[in-house]
Amino acid sequence: MGKSNWVIDPTHSEIGFKVKHMMFTNVSGKFTQFEAAIENEDEAFATSKINFSADVNSVDTANADRDNHLRGADFFDVEKFAKLTFNSTSILKVNEGEYKINGDLTIKDVTKNITLEAEYSGLMKDPWGNTKIGLSLNGKINRKDFGLTWNAALETGGVLVGEDIKLAAEVQFVKQ
């Protein structure tokens, strides 16, 4: 069969994250503009090379003031760094439908290797005859590792914004 190419279906995909606010509640956000592609051999997921990029300016936490702060120099600095990217380096099958995806995540001018837990649904055909795959991805990064260091102390001790960012994505890819 040879190589298969897949592109993300943005209408059936969400790229999200959560971070602790004031040490005790999670604030959720997402990126609304993104691109991703997968290339693999014989439709085998373990052979996949995954490339992803998000337009950081599209960050959306349902609060305009917070989103503008995130876009500014304290955090993503979108004027200088318009995109964040992820490029897989290896995919390891753990169990049926469960994988670990290792890859390089670049935020601003920092690239670090991270691991994402992936649930892979396998191949499916939609009602219009398109071959699709579905993935649920989860991971965790420390935002300070990527130069996102802004914070504010709380009167009661602790900080306003947590360091750990939980990554969560639900994505569909369509075969080209």
VEXGUSE-40663 format. One record per residue (C-alpha): residue in three letters; x, y, z. Coordinates in steps of 0.001 Angstrom, whole numbers, m for minus. Example, Ala and Ser with C-alpha at 12.3 -4.5 7.8 and 13.67 -1.06 7.14 Angstrom:
! VEXGUSE-40663
<r res="ALA" u="12300" v="m4500" w="7800"/>
<r res="SER" u="13670" v="m1060" w="7140"/>
This chain:
! VEXGUSE-40663
<r res="MET" u="0" v="0" w="0"/>
<r res="GLY" u="2780" v="2470" w="805"/>
<r res="LYS" u="2498" v="5923" w="2296"/>
<r res="SER" u="m780" v="7379" w="3552"/>
<r res="ASN" u="m1341" v="11087" w="4136"/>
<r res="TRP" u="m3915" v="12519" w="6515"/>
<r res="VAL" u="m4922" v="16075" w="7421"/>
<r res="ILE" u="m6741" v="17304" w="10486"/>
<r res="ASP" u="m10472" v="17908" w="10244"/>
<r res="PRO" u="m10772" v="21236" w="12097"/>
<r res="THR" u="m14574" v="21068" w="12394"/>
<r res="HIS" u="m14283" v="17858" w="14445"/>
<r res="SER" u="m11144" v="18685" w="16428"/>
<r res="GLU" u="m10350" v="20650" w="19569"/>
<r res="ILE" u="m6903" v="21582" w="20890"/>
<r res="GLY" u="m7258" v="22461" w="24562"/>
<r res="PHE" u="m5369" v="23107" w="27776"/>
<r res="LYS" u="m6033" v="23683" w="31486"/>
<r res="VAL" u="m4065" v="25543" w="34132"/>
<r res="LYS" u="m4672" v="26059" w="37846"/>
<r res="HIS" u="m5857" v="29540" w="38806"/>
<r res="MET" u="m5325" v="30799" w="42359"/>
<r res="MET" u="m4065" v="27295" w="43294"/>
<r res="PHE" u="m7508" v="25675" w="43339"/>
<r res="THR" u="m9567" v="26002" w="40142"/>
<r res="ASN" u="m8785" v="25123" w="36552"/>
<r res="VAL" u="m9054" v="27664" w="33765"/>
<r res="SER" u="m9597" v="26042" w="30371"/>
<r res="GLY" u="m8520" v="27359" w="27031"/>
<r res="LYS" u="m8086" v="26278" w="23447"/>
<r res="PHE" u="m6519" v="27282" w="20167"/>
<r res="THR" u="m9079" v="27862" w="17422"/>
<r res="GLN" u="m6689" v="28070" w="14430"/>
<r res="PHE" u="m4399" v="25097" w="13816"/>
<r res="GLU" u="m3063" v="22694" w="11201"/>
<r res="ALA" u="m1872" v="19118" w="11472"/>
<r res="ALA" u="m837" v="16301" w="9190"/>
<r res="ILE" u="66" v="12649" w="9595"/>
<r res="GLU" u="2093" v="10541" w="7213"/>
<r res="ASN" u="2346" v="6791" w="7781"/>
<r res="GLU" u="3129" v="3481" w="6104"/>
<r res="ASP" u="230" v="1199" w="5159"/>
<r res="GLU" u="m2162" v="3142" w="7432"/>
<r res="ALA" u="m295" v="1790" w="10486"/>
<r res="PHE" u="m527" v="4320" w="13314"/>
<r res="ALA" u="2745" v="3253" w="14956"/>
<r res="THR" u="4635" v="4313" w="11793"/>
<r res="SER" u="3144" v="7811" w="11822"/>
<r res="LYS" u="4989" v="11098" w="11612"/>
<r res="ILE" u="2773" v="13807" w="13108"/>
<r res="ASN" u="3254" v="17531" w="12490"/>
<r res="PHE" u="1112" v="20149" w="14241"/>
<r res="SER" u="1088" v="23917" w="14464"/>
<r res="ALA" u="m1260" v="26361" w="16180"/>
<r res="ASP" u="m1689" v="30068" w="15565"/>
<r res="VAL" u="m990" v="31346" w="19083"/>
<r res="ASN" u="m3017" v="34499" w="18371"/>
<r res="SER" u="m6104" v="32221" w="18307"/>
<r res="VAL" u="m5825" v="31397" w="22041"/>
<r res="ASP" u="m9311" v="31493" w="23583"/>
<r res="THR" u="m10059" v="31212" w="27314"/>
<r res="ALA" u="m13508" v="32872" w="27061"/>
<r res="ASN" u="m12127" v="36084" w="28604"/>
<r res="ALA" u="m10852" v="38872" w="26311"/>
<r res="ASP" u="m8616" v="40539" w="28917"/>
<r res="ARG" u="m6968" v="37246" w="29850"/>
<r res="ASP" u="m6557" v="36270" w="26174"/>
<r res="ASN" u="m4886" v="39609" w="25410"/>
<r res="HIS" u="m2544" v="39101" w="28378"/>
<r res="LEU" u="m1679" v="35612" w="27096"/>
<r res="ARG" u="m914" v="37050" w="23634"/>
<r res="GLY" u="1414" v="39701" w="25092"/>
<r res="ALA" u="5068" v="39646" w="26092"/>
<r res="ASP" u="4328" v="38214" w="29591"/>
<r res="PHE" u="3300" v="34928" w="27971"/>
<r res="PHE" u="3232" v="33904" w="24271"/>
<r res="ASP" u="4542" v="37174" w="22770"/>
<r res="VAL" u="2647" v="36603" w="19512"/>
<r res="GLU" u="4312" v="39600" w="17829"/>
<r res="LYS" u="7603" v="37662" w="17838"/>
<r res="PHE" u="6368" v="34052" w="17998"/>
<r res="ALA" u="3213" v="33552" w="15939"/>
<r res="LYS" u="3043" v="29741" w="16099"/>
<r res="LEU" u="3639" v="26854" w="18445"/>
<r res="THR" u="4572" v="23534" w="16884"/>
<r res="PHE" u="4786" v="19833" w="17703"/>
<r res="ASN" u="6682" v="17304" w="15586"/>
<r res="SER" u="6635" v="13646" w="16593"/>
<r res="THR" u="9921" v="11779" w="16942"/>
<r res="SER" u="8581" v="8310" w="17851"/>
<r res="ILE" u="5347" v="6460" w="18556"/>
<r res="LEU" u="5282" v="3522" w="20953"/>
<r res="LYS" u="2349" v="1123" w="21209"/>
<r res="VAL" u="1502" v="480" w="24873"/>
<r res="ASN" u="m1704" v="m1582" w="24492"/>
<r res="GLU" u="m4392" v="m2038" w="21885"/>
<r res="GLY" u="m5448" v="1498" w="20950"/>
<r res="GLU" u="m3008" v="3099" w="23461"/>
<r res="TYR" u="205" v="4809" w="22420"/>
<r res="LYS" u="2895" v="7151" w="23713"/>
<r res="ILE" u="3813" v="9851" w="21217"/>
<r res="ASN" u="7194" v="11483" w="21771"/>
<r res="GLY" u="7994" v="14694" w="20003"/>
<r res="ASP" u="9432" v="18160" w="20036"/>
<r res="LEU" u="7164" v="20937" w="21263"/>
<r res="THR" u="8239" v="24479" w="20417"/>
<r res="ILE" u="6695" v="27437" w="22235"/>
<r res="LYS" u="8271" v="30828" w="21642"/>
<r res="ASP" u="11974" v="30094" w="20989"/>
<r res="VAL" u="12178" v="27012" w="23235"/>
<r res="THR" u="11960" v="23411" w="22002"/>
<r res="LYS" u="11610" v="20503" w="24437"/>
<r res="ASN" u="10858" v="16824" w="23974"/>
<r res="ILE" u="7524" v="15870" w="25516"/>
<r res="THR" u="5391" v="12709" w="25680"/>
<r res="LEU" u="1683" v="12629" w="24904"/>
<r res="GLU" u="m610" v="9757" w="25864"/>
<r res="ALA" u="m2758" v="8836" w="22874"/>
<r res="GLU" u="m5926" v="6813" w="22452"/>
<r res="TYR" u="m6247" v="5780" w="18817"/>
<r res="SER" u="m9689" v="4819" w="17511"/>
<r res="GLY" u="m8578" v="3022" w="14363"/>
<r res="LEU" u="m9921" v="3574" w="10850"/>
<r res="MET" u="m13550" v="4538" w="10231"/>
<r res="LYS" u="m15574" v="5628" w="7220"/>
<r res="ASP" u="m17896" v="8610" w="7609"/>
<r res="PRO" u="m21301" v="8700" w="5817"/>
<r res="TRP" u="m19686" v="10543" w="2863"/>
<r res="GLY" u="m17083" v="7846" w="2224"/>
<r res="ASN" u="m14097" v="9596" w="3828"/>
<r res="THR" u="m11640" v="7410" w="5745"/>
<r res="LYS" u="m10938" v="8944" w="9151"/>
<r res="ILE" u="m8982" v="8277" w="12311"/>
<r res="GLY" u="m9683" v="9690" w="15753"/>
<r res="LEU" u="m7208" v="10495" w="18489"/>
<r res="SER" u="m7531" v="11594" w="22108"/>
<r res="LEU" u="m4271" v="13159" w="23289"/>
<r res="ASN" u="m3239" v="14077" w="26828"/>
<r res="GLY" u="m42" v="15426" w="28305"/>
<r res="LYS" u="1455" v="17814" w="30808"/>
<r res="ILE" u="4150" v="20469" w="30520"/>
<r res="ASN" u="5638" v="23031" w="32874"/>
<r res="ARG" u="5043" v="26427" w="31276"/>
<r res="LYS" u="8259" v="27822" w="32835"/>
<r res="ASP" u="10263" v="25348" w="30729"/>
<r res="PHE" u="9064" v="27300" w="27688"/>
<r res="GLY" u="9739" v="30793" w="29006"/>
<r res="LEU" u="6123" v="31447" w="30083"/>
<r res="THR" u="7208" v="32654" w="33495"/>
<r res="TRP" u="4842" v="35511" w="34423"/>
<r res="ASN" u="3032" v="35157" w="37738"/>
<r res="ALA" u="1617" v="37115" w="40637"/>
<r res="ALA" u="1807" v="36286" w="44341"/>
<r res="LEU" u="m1383" v="35825" w="46329"/>
<r res="GLU" u="m1896" v="37504" w="49700"/>
<r res="THR" u="m2715" v="34116" w="51215"/>
<r res="GLY" u="467" v="32532" w="49843"/>
<r res="GLY" u="919" v="30730" w="46594"/>
<r res="VAL" u="620" v="32135" w="43093"/>
<r res="LEU" u="m2097" v="33246" w="40690"/>
<r res="VAL" u="m1198" v="30946" w="37791"/>
<r res="GLY" u="m65" v="27323" w="38151"/>
<r res="GLU" u="3092" v="26064" w="36450"/>
<r res="ASP" u="1698" v="22776" w="35132"/>
<r res="ILE" u="m312" v="22981" w="31938"/>
<r res="LYS" u="m2511" v="20000" w="31123"/>
<r res="LEU" u="m2804" v="19412" w="27395"/>
<r res="ALA" u="m5900" v="17739" w="25986"/>
<r res="ALA" u="m6881" v="17344" w="22357"/>
<r res="GLU" u="m9673" v="15492" w="20602"/>
<r res="VAL" u="m8830" v="15267" w="16925"/>
<r res="GLN" u="m10027" v="13650" w="13726"/>
<r res="PHE" u="m7862" v="13206" w="10645"/>
<r res="VAL" u="m9147" v="12508" w="7142"/>
<r res="LYS" u="m7234" v="10466" w="4584"/>
<r res="GLN" u="m6167" v="12389" w="1493"/>
